Amino acid sequence: MRLGVVERGHRIPQKLQLAMIRVVTRRRAVDIIRTVMYRPEFFGRPMNEWTQRVMRGPSEWAVWERELFAAVTSRLNQCVF
Amino acid sequence: MEEEVMGSSVQKLATGGAGDSRLGPLVERVREAVLVGPGVTQPVLRQAVEERAAAMGGRTRASGVVGPIPADLSEFVDRVAVSAWRVTGEEVAALLEAGYTEDEVFEITVSAAMGAACGRLERGLAAVRGEV
């Protein structure tokens, strides 16, 4: 089961963003998006800043190298994202 | 040649993680939001959950927070920390039936995931520095 609050308990701004994602992609927003958008000040917002900085910010590592690290890590965690 | 490349990569890795002053503040901001920020659960519980999960993830130096974790949470926390993909709907439902609210389960889950991630990150950085 998914937590109901993470599935559909978002505040209005996040609900609108999720609706836009559905319209643009014609698909339900994936779980990780729903998770970081739920109570974003608790986890999602600072986590997104960290992720953005690590994955796209200045680094000696190329973006593709970082994506490869992330993919291998997700694979080890049996995570499809 | 290959060794040189690997050596250079390891050096980059050693300076490119949470120990890096460019990244440290961002990591700390996430940790602070999850472990100290406002929530429906007590910060001391979130910190205890994080510490337990981090120890399972390889944290070698405990932060000193050893709070109590209710018995009905410990198995769930361990599962999230070690093999989150094995968490079942029944386990989540059992926590809700035990009286936890969905927001409490959300915060506990995030705290456990945060601990597991930080424990592994710390362990990995210590390894490339040759400390473990």
Backbone of each chain as ProteinMPNN parsed JSONL, in Angstrom:
{"seq_chain_A": "MRLGVVERGHRIPQKLQLAMIRVVTRRRAVDIIRTVMYRPEFFGRPMNEWTQRVMRGPSEWAVWERELFAAVTSRLNQCVF", "coords_chain_A": {"N_chain_A": [[0.834, -1.2, 0.0], [0.346, 2.321, -0.525], [1.08, 5.278, 1.315], [-1.708, 7.161, 2.111], [-1.576, 9.927, 2.48], [0.713, 10.667, 1.118], [0.052, 9.931, -1.379], [-2.236, 11.462, -2.04], [-2.425, 13.664, -0.387], [-1.42, 16.205, -0.685], [-0.608, 19.741, -0.456], [-2.328, 22.633, -1.803], [-0.648, 24.106, -3.774], [1.186, 22.11, -4.518], [-0.556, 20.138, -5.346], [-1.522, 21.334, -7.654], [0.796, 21.373, -9.184], [1.227, 18.627, -9.48], [-1.027, 17.996, -10.939], [-0.455, 19.366, -13.259], [1.753, 17.949, -14.152], [0.51, 15.567, -14.739], [-1.129, 16.336, -16.848], [0.727, 17.237, -18.767], [2.483, 15.05, -19.138], [0.74, 13.035, -19.438], [0.536, 11.042, -17.646], [0.332, 9.558, -14.395], [2.05, 11.241, -11.801], [5.224, 10.046, -10.805], [6.081, 7.979, -7.915], [8.303, 8.954, -6.436], [8.303, 11.634, -7.014], [5.849, 12.404, -5.939], [6.438, 11.925, -3.319], [8.582, 13.723, -2.642], [7.19, 16.018, -2.952], [5.37, 16.071, -0.962], [4.646, 17.69, 1.976], [6.932, 19.558, 1.613], [8.813, 21.098, 2.999], [9.668, 19.517, 5.03], [11.21, 17.477, 3.973], [11.446, 17.159, 1.086], [12.128, 19.645, -0.227], [14.733, 20.607, 0.766], [16.063, 18.252, 0.12], [15.836, 18.12, -2.641], [17.391, 20.32, -3.339], [19.896, 19.482, -2.552], [20.187, 17.202, -4.154], [20.082, 18.336, -6.731], [22.363, 19.927, -6.68], [24.374, 18.023, -6.323], [24.032, 16.352, -8.554], [23.934, 17.999, -10.796], [25.393, 20.273, -10.337], [28.508, 22.24, -10.099], [31.37, 20.236, -10.571], [34.086, 17.864, -10.412], [33.391, 15.608, -11.612], [31.819, 14.355, -14.519], [28.461, 14.915, -15.754], [27.327, 12.594, -16.806], [28.854, 10.665, -15.573], [28.091, 10.962, -12.93], [25.394, 10.322, -13.132], [25.683, 7.689, -13.775], [26.796, 6.632, -11.427], [24.58, 7.031, -9.779], [22.692, 5.398, -11.007], [23.817, 2.866, -10.665], [23.821, 2.708, -7.899], [21.057, 2.821, -7.383], [20.34, 0.473, -8.602], [21.62, -1.399, -6.957], [20.092, -0.988, -4.737], [17.767, -2.077, -5.515], [16.037, -0.347, -6.715], [13.873, 1.247, -8.933], [14.036, 3.823, -9.789]], "CA_chain_A": [[0.0, 0.0, 0.0], [1.013, 3.614, -0.425], [0.457, 6.136, 2.318], [-2.704, 8.017, 1.478], [-1.174, 11.34, 2.495], [1.732, 10.876, 0.081], [-0.641, 9.716, -2.66], [-3.178, 12.534, -2.399], [-2.59, 14.611, 0.725], [-0.586, 17.391, -0.918], [-1.23, 21.056, -0.357], [-2.847, 23.104, -3.102], [0.371, 24.366, -4.81], [1.748, 20.841, -4.993], [-1.629, 19.467, -6.098], [-1.55, 21.939, -8.99], [1.98, 20.892, -9.911], [0.988, 17.223, -9.846], [-2.023, 17.992, -12.016], [0.238, 19.782, -14.485], [2.578, 16.814, -14.594], [-0.394, 14.582, -15.352], [-1.591, 16.871, -18.135], [1.835, 17.313, -19.723], [3.061, 13.733, -19.434], [-0.393, 12.109, -19.583], [0.72, 9.91, -16.717], [0.361, 9.899, -12.978], [3.412, 11.547, -11.367], [5.797, 8.868, -10.155], [6.04, 8.029, -6.454], [9.355, 9.781, -5.848], [7.85, 13.027, -7.153], [4.792, 12.603, -4.945], [7.056, 11.918, -1.987], [9.303, 14.971, -2.363], [6.246, 17.136, -2.957], [4.526, 16.031, 0.231], [5.265, 18.491, 3.049], [8.282, 19.73, 1.06], [9.764, 21.706, 3.934], [10.169, 18.472, 5.934], [12.197, 16.62, 3.327], [11.611, 17.275, -0.358], [12.784, 20.859, -0.718], [16.191, 20.533, 0.96], [16.6, 17.082, -0.596], [15.952, 18.502, -4.055], [18.539, 21.231, -3.483], [21.087, 18.641, -2.439], [20.256, 16.358, -5.349], [20.397, 19.183, -7.876], [23.756, 20.347, -6.555], [25.248, 16.866, -6.514], [23.89, 15.74, -9.871], [24.081, 18.952, -11.901], [26.225, 21.407, -9.953], [29.92, 22.163, -10.451], [32.004, 19.026, -10.049], [35.115, 17.265, -11.258], [32.749, 14.48, -12.303], [30.868, 14.708, -15.578], [27.074, 14.573, -15.415], [27.049, 11.182, -17.122], [29.486, 9.828, -14.54], [27.242, 11.03, -11.739], [24.183, 9.549, -13.415], [26.058, 6.274, -13.721], [26.863, 6.288, -9.995], [23.208, 6.981, -9.251], [22.012, 4.227, -11.571], [24.365, 1.662, -10.016], [23.329, 2.72, -6.517], [19.642, 2.441, -7.413], [20.29, -0.945, -8.942], [21.97, -2.139, -5.741], [18.976, -0.84, -3.811], [16.583, -2.638, -6.163], [15.145, 0.775, -6.932], [13.726, 1.465, -10.366], [14.218, 5.235, -10.114]], "C_chain_A": [[0.869, 1.249, 0.0], [0.324, 4.389, 0.681], [-0.492, 7.087, 1.603], [-2.26, 9.471, 1.425], [-0.137, 11.64, 1.413], [1.091, 10.739, -1.299], [-1.502, 10.927, -3.034], [-3.375, 13.558, -1.292], [-1.824, 15.91, 0.546], [-1.368, 18.682, -0.726], [-1.558, 21.556, -1.767], [-1.75, 23.394, -4.135], [0.955, 23.077, -5.389], [0.707, 20.042, -5.773], [-1.673, 19.999, -7.529], [-0.366, 21.446, -9.82], [1.779, 19.447, -10.368], [-0.026, 17.128, -10.991], [-1.37, 18.387, -13.341], [1.09, 18.658, -15.054], [1.695, 15.789, -15.313], [-0.842, 15.046, -16.744], [-0.474, 16.796, -19.175], [2.329, 15.926, -20.125], [1.984, 12.689, -19.742], [-0.215, 10.866, -18.727], [0.665, 10.442, -15.296], [1.819, 10.179, -12.585], [3.959, 10.363, -10.563], [5.911, 9.083, -8.645], [7.103, 8.946, -5.852], [8.972, 11.258, -5.923], [6.786, 13.329, -6.102], [5.388, 12.69, -3.547], [7.764, 13.24, -1.691], [8.365, 16.177, -2.357], [5.346, 17.145, -1.724], [5.265, 16.717, 1.381], [6.726, 18.808, 2.679], [9.292, 20.337, 2.02], [10.372, 20.644, 4.863], [11.308, 17.688, 5.296], [12.489, 17.011, 1.873], [12.402, 18.478, -0.823], [14.296, 20.82, -0.473], [16.816, 19.345, 0.236], [16.783, 17.398, -2.072], [17.159, 19.407, -4.281], [19.841, 20.439, -3.46], [21.274, 17.827, -3.73], [20.689, 17.166, -6.571], [21.877, 19.573, -7.862], [24.709, 19.184, -6.858], [25.208, 16.377, -7.957], [24.17, 16.698, -11.028], [25.014, 20.12, -11.584], [27.674, 21.23, -10.381], [30.572, 20.939, -9.802], [33.124, 18.592, -10.967], [34.535, 16.104, -12.053], [31.802, 14.998, -13.369], [29.465, 14.283, -15.15], [26.809, 13.093, -15.678], [27.694, 10.255, -16.094], [28.614, 9.806, -13.287], [25.963, 10.233, -11.934], [24.468, 8.046, -13.339], [26.163, 5.805, -12.262], [25.458, 6.096, -9.43], [22.487, 5.724, -9.739], [22.495, 2.944, -10.886], [23.854, 1.573, -8.577], [21.87, 2.284, -6.469], [19.49, 0.956, -7.709], [20.596, -1.795, -7.696], [20.839, -2.09, -4.722], [17.676, -1.414, -4.375], [15.548, -1.554, -6.439], [15.069, 1.072, -8.417], [13.972, 2.91, -10.756], [15.679, 5.527, -10.373]], "O_chain_A": [[2.003, 1.223, 0.477], [-0.86, 4.19, 0.955], [-0.126, 7.733, 0.621], [-2.528, 10.171, 0.45], [-0.114, 12.738, 0.858], [1.537, 11.358, -2.265], [-1.505, 11.367, -4.184], [-4.392, 14.251, -1.265], [-1.602, 16.639, 1.513], [-2.595, 18.718, -0.817], [-1.129, 20.986, -2.77], [-1.891, 22.972, -5.282], [1.188, 22.972, -6.593], [1.038, 19.355, -6.739], [-1.835, 19.242, -8.486], [-0.508, 21.14, -11.004], [2.119, 19.089, -11.495], [0.103, 16.294, -11.887], [-1.678, 17.831, -14.395], [1.143, 18.443, -16.265], [2.072, 15.226, -16.34], [-0.923, 14.255, -17.684], [-0.686, 16.356, -20.304], [2.564, 15.658, -21.303], [2.28, 11.604, -20.243], [-0.737, 9.794, -19.032], [0.919, 11.619, -15.04], [2.72, 9.444, -12.988], [3.252, 9.763, -9.754], [5.848, 10.212, -8.16], [6.839, 9.638, -4.869], [9.275, 12.036, -5.017], [6.817, 14.377, -5.455], [4.902, 13.437, -2.698], [7.576, 13.819, -0.62], [8.705, 17.232, -1.822], [4.64, 18.123, -1.476], [6.393, 16.346, 1.707], [7.647, 18.368, 3.367], [10.495, 20.119, 1.875], [11.455, 20.842, 5.414], [12.251, 17.282, 5.974], [13.646, 17.174, 1.488], [13.251, 18.363, -1.707], [15.068, 20.984, -1.418], [17.961, 19.418, -0.211], [17.771, 16.991, -2.683], [17.863, 19.281, -5.284], [20.759, 20.692, -4.24], [22.361, 17.775, -4.306], [21.548, 16.738, -7.342], [22.55, 19.55, -8.892], [25.711, 19.347, -7.555], [26.245, 16.025, -8.52], [24.59, 16.275, -12.105], [25.381, 20.877, -12.483], [28.036, 20.203, -10.955], [30.344, 20.652, -8.627], [33.121, 18.908, -12.156], [35.116, 15.67, -13.048], [31.07, 15.963, -13.147], [29.299, 13.41, -14.299], [26.154, 12.42, -14.883], [27.155, 9.194, -15.78], [28.427, 8.76, -12.665], [25.5, 9.552, -11.019], [23.633, 7.251, -12.907], [25.684, 4.727, -11.91], [25.184, 5.138, -8.708], [21.767, 5.072, -8.982], [21.703, 2.057, -10.569], [23.501, 0.495, -8.099], [21.485, 1.477, -5.623], [18.632, 0.276, -7.147], [19.912, -2.782, -7.425], [20.648, -3.024, -3.944], [16.611, -1.254, -3.778], [14.343, -1.803, -6.404], [16.098, 1.141, -9.089], [14.105, 3.206, -11.944], [16.039, 6.667, -10.664]]}, "seq_chain_B": "MEEEVMGSSVQKLATGGAGDSRLGPLVERVREAVLVGPGVTQPVLRQAVEERAAAMGGRTRASGVVGPIPADLSEFVDRVAVSAWRVTGEEVAALLEAGYTEDEVFEITVSAAMGAACGRLERGLAAVRGEV", "coords_chain_B": {"N_chain_B": [[48.597, 3.229, -16.397], [45.845, 2.855, -16.206], [45.697, 2.572, -13.489], [46.488, 5.082, -12.689], [44.354, 6.596, -13.551], [42.334, 5.515, -11.985], [43.326, 6.185, -9.472], [43.184, 8.946, -9.519], [40.447, 9.228, -9.763], [39.531, 8.202, -7.342], [40.598, 10.03, -5.644], [39.137, 12.247, -6.374], [36.652, 11.402, -5.571], [37.014, 11.28, -2.849], [37.085, 13.887, -2.163], [34.727, 14.857, -2.923], [32.322, 14.449, -1.588], [30.116, 14.318, 1.249], [31.898, 15.282, 3.047], [32.999, 17.332, 1.8], [33.347, 20.772, 1.766], [31.765, 22.207, 0.074], [29.497, 20.743, -0.236], [28.681, 19.914, 2.256], [27.023, 21.786, 3.808], [24.57, 21.554, 2.453], [23.868, 18.911, 2.815], [23.622, 18.952, 5.551], [21.458, 20.641, 5.792], [19.322, 19.113, 4.87], [19.38, 17.089, 6.747], [18.854, 18.519, 9.063], [16.282, 19.512, 8.589], [14.795, 17.136, 8.52], [15.432, 15.839, 10.918], [15.372, 17.62, 13.021], [13.563, 19.59, 12.485], [10.123, 20.916, 12.424], [7.527, 18.597, 13.102], [5.224, 15.792, 13.251], [6.069, 13.779, 14.827], [8.263, 13.316, 17.653], [11.4, 15.026, 17.657], [13.456, 13.623, 18.941], [12.762, 10.982, 18.635], [12.896, 10.709, 15.842], [15.608, 11.163, 15.52], [16.688, 9.011, 16.883], [15.776, 6.926, 15.329], [17.104, 7.528, 12.947], [19.728, 7.187, 13.77], [19.829, 4.47, 14.402], [19.299, 3.329, 11.892], [21.475, 4.35, 10.473], [23.627, 3.108, 11.702], [23.225, 0.549, 10.816], [23.737, 0.99, 8.205], [26.407, 1.408, 8.13], [27.624, 3.402, 9.619], [30.294, 4.396, 11.539], [30.946, 5.947, 13.645], [29.151, 6.783, 16.336], [26.582, 9.198, 16.876], [25.919, 9.811, 19.386], [23.355, 10.013, 20.056], [21.107, 8.071, 21.52], [18.303, 7.201, 21.586], [15.175, 5.837, 22.742], [13.512, 3.39, 20.78], [10.303, 2.543, 19.933], [9.167, -0.8, 20.326], [7.486, -1.802, 18.359], [8.271, -0.478, 16.126], [10.881, -1.048, 15.455], [11.529, -3.227, 13.768], [10.474, -2.422, 11.338], [11.962, -0.106, 10.835], [14.497, -1.224, 10.535], [14.088, -2.709, 8.258], [13.549, -0.767, 6.313], [16.024, 0.455, 6.357], [17.863, -1.481, 5.491], [16.793, -3.093, 3.414], [14.826, -1.693, 1.689], [13.162, -2.175, -0.443], [11.823, -4.415, 0.207], [9.824, -3.806, 1.911], [6.513, -4.238, 2.827], [3.026, -3.748, 1.975], [1.493, -4.738, 4.005], [3.096, -4.447, 6.24], [3.202, -1.691, 6.56], [0.497, -1.204, 6.921], [0.17, -2.522, 9.329], [1.495, -0.86, 11.112], [-0.149, 1.355, 11.009], [-2.449, 0.26, 12.04], [-1.54, -0.214, 14.549], [-1.689, 2.213, 15.625], [-0.228, 4.365, 14.757], [-0.128, 7.399, 12.925], [-0.563, 8.306, 9.44], [1.153, 10.402, 8.797], [3.031, 10.174, 10.811], [4.18, 7.696, 10.165], [5.247, 8.376, 7.698], [7.229, 10.271, 8.458], [8.868, 8.71, 10.07], [9.725, 6.808, 8.246], [11.151, 8.401, 6.382], [13.146, 9.344, 8.072], [14.488, 6.978, 8.694], [15.386, 6.226, 6.151], [17.036, 8.364, 5.625], [18.979, 8.009, 7.592], [20.089, 5.554, 6.788], [21.162, 6.281, 4.312], [23.019, 8.302, 5.015], [24.689, 6.9, 6.726], [25.881, 5.088, 4.958], [27.103, 6.845, 3.195], [28.956, 8.13, 4.875], [30.519, 5.954, 5.599], [31.522, 5.178, 3.105], [33.017, 7.448, 2.367], [34.875, 7.456, 4.397], [36.2, 5.14, 3.738], [37.432, 5.738, 1.249], [39.185, 7.57, 2.14], [40.863, 5.998, 3.413], [40.419, 5.223, 6.01], [38.932, 3.162, 6.997]], "CA_chain_B": [[47.677, 4.265, -16.882], [44.543, 2.642, -15.598], [45.822, 2.858, -12.06], [46.52, 6.533, -12.521], [42.989, 7.087, -13.707], [41.591, 5.125, -10.793], [43.81, 6.972, -8.337], [42.635, 10.295, -9.654], [39.013, 9.162, -9.498], [39.325, 8.006, -5.909], [40.899, 11.306, -5.01], [37.984, 13.116, -6.612], [35.56, 10.918, -4.74], [37.303, 11.6, -1.461], [36.861, 15.31, -1.913], [33.479, 15.28, -3.552], [31.13, 13.993, -0.894], [29.579, 15.13, 2.341], [32.993, 15.924, 3.744], [33.357, 18.486, 0.993], [32.698, 21.948, 2.338], [30.764, 22.718, -0.863], [28.276, 19.949, -0.12], [28.317, 19.712, 3.658], [25.861, 22.559, 4.269], [23.333, 21.058, 1.85], [23.532, 17.671, 3.519], [23.178, 19.333, 6.893], [20.127, 21.24, 5.713], [18.337, 18.022, 4.786], [19.366, 16.402, 8.042], [18.221, 19.384, 10.049], [14.834, 19.545, 8.312], [14.177, 15.842, 8.849], [15.705, 15.354, 12.278], [15.172, 18.649, 14.044], [12.475, 20.476, 12.085], [8.782, 20.614, 12.914], [6.925, 17.357, 12.61], [4.234, 15.241, 14.182], [6.812, 12.937, 15.774], [9.286, 14.032, 18.406], [12.727, 14.95, 17.041], [14.303, 12.615, 19.584], [12.438, 9.695, 18.014], [13.466, 10.721, 14.485], [17.073, 11.038, 15.625], [16.996, 7.633, 17.281], [15.536, 6.104, 14.135], [18.208, 7.814, 12.024], [20.963, 6.594, 14.31], [19.734, 3.009, 14.258], [19.44, 3.011, 10.465], [22.833, 4.693, 10.048], [24.516, 2.062, 12.203], [23.063, -0.597, 9.92], [24.295, 1.389, 6.918], [27.86, 1.425, 8.189], [28.195, 4.51, 10.389], [31.227, 3.84, 12.51], [31.031, 6.804, 14.821], [27.797, 7.126, 16.742], [26.431, 10.627, 17.174], [25.648, 9.976, 20.808], [21.911, 9.945, 20.277], [20.621, 6.698, 21.646], [16.962, 7.297, 22.134], [14.403, 4.6, 22.651], [12.631, 3.186, 19.635], [9.249, 1.598, 20.308], [9.41, -2.145, 19.795], [6.722, -2.068, 17.133], [8.873, 0.247, 15.007], [12.271, -1.4, 15.182], [11.642, -4.112, 12.606], [10.187, -1.605, 10.156], [13.122, 0.765, 10.621], [15.577, -2.061, 10.021], [13.734, -3.098, 6.889], [13.774, 0.408, 5.456], [17.461, 0.751, 6.319], [18.675, -2.511, 4.833], [16.19, -3.588, 2.166], [13.558, -0.945, 1.606], [12.29, -2.735, -1.478], [11.066, -5.544, 0.755], [8.731, -3.329, 2.758], [5.228, -4.626, 2.238], [1.852, -2.992, 2.385], [1.018, -5.27, 5.284], [3.894, -3.855, 7.324], [2.738, -0.311, 6.742], [-0.852, -1.295, 7.491], [0.296, -2.944, 10.736], [1.857, 0.328, 11.894], [-1.347, 2.194, 11.104], [-3.357, -0.422, 12.966], [-0.972, -0.084, 15.902], [-2.033, 3.532, 16.134], [0.555, 5.439, 14.14], [-0.819, 8.087, 11.835], [0.192, 8.253, 8.182], [2.248, 11.371, 8.855], [4.089, 9.603, 11.659], [4.863, 6.657, 9.379], [6.031, 9.105, 6.694], [8.42, 10.86, 9.081], [9.748, 7.618, 10.527], [10.316, 6.214, 7.044], [12.156, 9.328, 5.85], [14.271, 9.373, 9.015], [15.241, 5.73, 8.527], [16.08, 6.289, 4.855], [18.1, 9.356, 5.784], [20.047, 7.376, 8.37], [20.76, 4.548, 5.961], [21.945, 6.979, 3.29], [24.159, 8.998, 5.629], [25.613, 5.881, 7.224], [26.641, 4.563, 3.815], [27.942, 7.931, 2.685], [30.078, 8.309, 5.807], [31.358, 4.763, 5.489], [32.204, 5.243, 1.821], [34.026, 8.508, 2.394], [35.95, 7.001, 5.294], [36.952, 4.11, 3.012], [38.324, 6.326, 0.248], [40.248, 8.277, 2.87], [41.713, 4.965, 3.988], [40.214, 5.161, 7.464], [38.304, 1.888, 7.395]], "C_chain_B": [[46.32, 4.126, -16.196], [44.571, 2.973, -14.101], [45.815, 4.348, -11.784], [45.117, 7.111, -12.588], [42.185, 6.758, -12.456], [42.001, 5.965, -9.594], [43.229, 8.367, -8.356], [41.142, 10.302, -9.333], [38.729, 9.044, -8.014], [39.583, 9.311, -5.17], [39.726, 12.277, -5.177], [36.835, 12.725, -5.691], [35.76, 11.358, -3.3], [37.022, 13.063, -1.151], [35.515, 15.788, -2.427], [32.217, 14.895, -2.816], [30.727, 14.903, 0.241], [30.688, 15.843, 3.111], [33.462, 17.177, 3.019], [32.616, 19.709, 1.529], [31.663, 22.544, 1.391], [29.434, 21.987, -0.693], [27.778, 19.841, 1.312], [27.084, 20.482, 4.096], [24.546, 22.054, 3.699], [22.887, 19.766, 2.519], [22.967, 18.016, 4.896], [21.776, 19.918, 6.871], [19.043, 20.168, 5.62], [18.218, 17.351, 6.151], [18.616, 17.231, 9.091], [16.706, 19.406, 9.85], [14.169, 18.271, 8.809], [14.295, 15.529, 10.343], [15.408, 16.367, 13.38], [13.934, 19.494, 13.754], [11.125, 20.059, 12.645], [8.23, 19.338, 12.296], [5.898, 16.866, 13.602], [4.895, 14.283, 15.166], [7.851, 13.79, 16.501], [10.637, 13.917, 17.695], [13.596, 13.849, 17.655], [14.015, 11.23, 19.009], [13.038, 9.626, 16.611], [14.982, 10.522, 14.535], [17.485, 9.622, 16.02], [16.82, 6.678, 16.102], [16.693, 6.279, 13.151], [19.482, 7.114, 12.477], [20.971, 5.076, 14.137], [19.956, 2.598, 12.803], [20.863, 3.28, 9.984], [23.831, 3.631, 10.508], [24.432, 0.834, 11.298], [23.66, -0.298, 8.549], [25.803, 1.519, 6.947], [28.471, 2.588, 8.947], [29.081, 3.933, 11.495], [31.282, 4.672, 13.783], [29.635, 7.264, 15.199], [27.731, 8.599, 17.132], [26.185, 10.875, 18.654], [24.165, 9.953, 21.11], [21.5, 8.48, 20.361], [19.266, 6.767, 22.33], [16.244, 5.977, 22.013], [13.571, 4.563, 21.373], [11.562, 2.191, 20.067], [9.453, 0.255, 19.601], [8.679, -2.381, 18.48], [7.265, -1.315, 15.922], [10.197, -0.345, 14.546], [12.42, -2.273, 13.936], [11.431, -3.337, 11.299], [11.384, -0.722, 9.808], [14.277, -0.039, 10.015], [15.329, -2.44, 8.561], [13.99, -1.943, 5.928], [15.275, 0.642, 5.279], [18.228, -0.234, 5.439], [18.094, -2.943, 3.485], [14.814, -2.971, 2.004], [12.596, -1.553, 0.59], [11.472, -3.913, -0.974], [9.919, -5.099, 1.66], [7.405, -3.655, 2.064], [4.106, -3.713, 2.72], [1.343, -3.454, 3.743], [1.785, -4.65, 6.452], [3.465, -2.426, 7.611], [1.357, -0.325, 7.403], [-0.797, -1.669, 8.967], [0.651, -1.749, 11.619], [0.639, 1.235, 12.077], [-2.344, 1.575, 12.091], [-2.871, -0.302, 14.399], [-1.189, 1.32, 16.462], [-1.203, 4.673, 15.587], [-0.264, 6.096, 13.039], [0.036, 7.981, 10.575], [1.36, 9.236, 8.2], [3.387, 10.865, 9.745], [4.877, 8.546, 10.892], [5.75, 7.31, 8.314], [7.333, 9.621, 7.317], [9.406, 9.782, 9.535], [10.467, 6.983, 9.332], [11.427, 7.104, 6.476], [13.375, 9.359, 6.769], [15.135, 8.122, 8.87], [16.031, 5.752, 7.221], [17.254, 7.265, 4.928], [19.291, 8.759, 6.539], [20.824, 6.369, 7.537], [21.668, 5.214, 4.943], [23.189, 7.616, 3.903], [25.181, 8.001, 6.166], [26.493, 5.346, 6.105], [27.584, 5.62, 3.261], [29.179, 8.113, 3.572], [31.053, 7.148, 5.696], [32.179, 4.801, 4.192], [33.307, 6.283, 1.814], [35.199, 8.118, 3.291], [36.828, 5.986, 4.562], [37.908, 4.741, 2.0], [39.418, 7.168, 0.911], [41.2, 7.293, 3.546], [41.543, 4.798, 5.479], [39.543, 3.868, 7.92], [38.78, 0.772, 6.471]], "O_chain_B": [[45.736, 5.085, -15.691], [43.64, 3.55, -13.539], [45.234, 4.823, -10.808], [44.74, 7.984, -11.806], [41.453, 7.598, -11.933], [41.163, 6.403, -8.805], [42.831, 8.9, -7.321], [40.63, 11.238, -8.719], [37.821, 9.685, -7.485], [38.893, 9.652, -4.209], [39.372, 13.019, -4.261], [36.147, 13.57, -5.118], [34.816, 11.754, -2.617], [36.754, 13.424, -0.005], [35.204, 16.978, -2.373], [31.128, 15.008, -3.379], [30.965, 16.11, 0.203], [30.456, 16.873, 3.744], [34.225, 17.977, 3.561], [31.401, 19.675, 1.72], [30.785, 23.292, 1.82], [28.373, 22.545, -0.973], [26.579, 19.692, 1.545], [26.181, 19.901, 4.697], [23.516, 22.111, 4.371], [21.7, 19.548, 2.759], [21.97, 17.446, 5.339], [20.997, 19.723, 7.804], [17.976, 20.302, 6.219], [17.122, 17.083, 6.642], [17.849, 16.7, 9.894], [15.942, 19.33, 10.812], [13.113, 18.315, 9.441], [13.356, 15.014, 10.95], [15.215, 15.997, 14.537], [13.328, 20.05, 14.67], [10.99, 18.999, 13.257], [8.447, 19.05, 11.119], [5.719, 17.454, 14.669], [4.337, 14.004, 16.227], [8.258, 14.847, 16.017], [10.987, 12.851, 17.189], [14.385, 13.217, 16.952], [14.917, 10.398, 18.906], [13.619, 8.61, 16.23], [15.559, 9.813, 13.711], [18.499, 9.103, 15.553], [17.607, 5.752, 15.907], [17.198, 5.305, 12.593], [20.212, 6.53, 11.676], [21.986, 4.481, 13.775], [20.692, 1.655, 12.514], [21.399, 2.521, 9.176], [24.768, 3.298, 9.783], [25.434, 0.166, 11.045], [24.042, -1.211, 7.819], [26.425, 1.72, 5.903], [29.689, 2.763, 8.935], [28.65, 3.088, 12.28], [31.619, 4.172, 14.856], [29.009, 8.038, 14.475], [28.694, 9.167, 17.648], [26.237, 12.014, 19.118], [23.757, 9.882, 22.27], [21.55, 7.752, 19.369], [19.123, 6.431, 23.505], [16.665, 5.097, 21.261], [13.006, 5.571, 20.947], [11.893, 1.096, 20.524], [9.855, 0.196, 18.439], [9.184, -3.071, 17.595], [6.77, -1.496, 14.809], [10.595, -0.172, 13.394], [13.34, -2.073, 13.142], [12.114, -3.567, 10.3], [11.769, -0.603, 8.644], [14.946, 0.422, 9.091], [16.251, -2.481, 7.747], [14.577, -2.127, 4.862], [15.737, 0.982, 4.19], [19.147, 0.16, 4.722], [18.837, -3.136, 2.523], [13.786, -3.631, 2.16], [11.377, -1.461, 0.737], [10.539, -4.361, -1.642], [9.133, -5.927, 2.122], [7.216, -3.379, 0.88], [4.227, -3.012, 3.724], [0.828, -2.66, 4.53], [1.217, -4.366, 7.506], [3.378, -2.011, 8.766], [1.089, 0.445, 8.325], [-1.608, -1.2, 9.764], [0.164, -1.638, 12.744], [0.424, 1.805, 13.146], [-2.991, 2.278, 12.868], [-3.663, -0.289, 15.341], [-0.906, 1.58, 17.632], [-1.449, 5.833, 15.919], [-1.001, 5.428, 12.314], [1.21, 7.614, 10.637], [2.433, 8.937, 7.678], [4.56, 11.102, 9.459], [6.106, 8.509, 10.965], [6.865, 6.854, 8.061], [8.412, 9.426, 6.758], [10.62, 9.933, 9.398], [11.654, 6.665, 9.4], [12.506, 6.621, 6.133], [14.51, 9.396, 6.294], [16.363, 8.198, 8.917], [17.194, 5.351, 7.183], [18.322, 7.02, 4.366], [20.448, 8.973, 6.176], [22.054, 6.332, 7.571], [22.8, 4.78, 4.729], [24.287, 7.482, 3.365], [26.388, 8.225, 6.073], [27.7, 5.171, 6.278], [28.723, 5.324, 2.901], [30.3, 8.233, 3.078], [32.269, 7.344, 5.699], [33.372, 4.495, 4.188], [34.404, 6.032, 1.316], [36.356, 8.408, 2.988], [38.046, 5.969, 4.738], [39.065, 4.33, 1.901], [40.453, 7.441, 0.303], [42.194, 7.68, 4.16], [42.437, 4.281, 6.149], [39.585, 3.526, 9.101], [38.373, -0.379, 6.631]]}, "name": "protein", "num_of_chains": 2, "seq": "MRLGVVERGHRIPQKLQLAMIRVVTRRRAVDIIRTVMYRPEFFGRPMNEWTQRVMRGPSEWAVWERELFAAVTSRLNQCVFMEEEVMGSSVQKLATGGAGDSRLGPLVERVREAVLVGPGVTQPVLRQAVEERAAAMGGRTRASGVVGPIPADLSEFVDRVAVSAWRVTGEEVAALLEAGYTEDEVFEITVSAAMGAACGRLERGLAAVRGEV"}
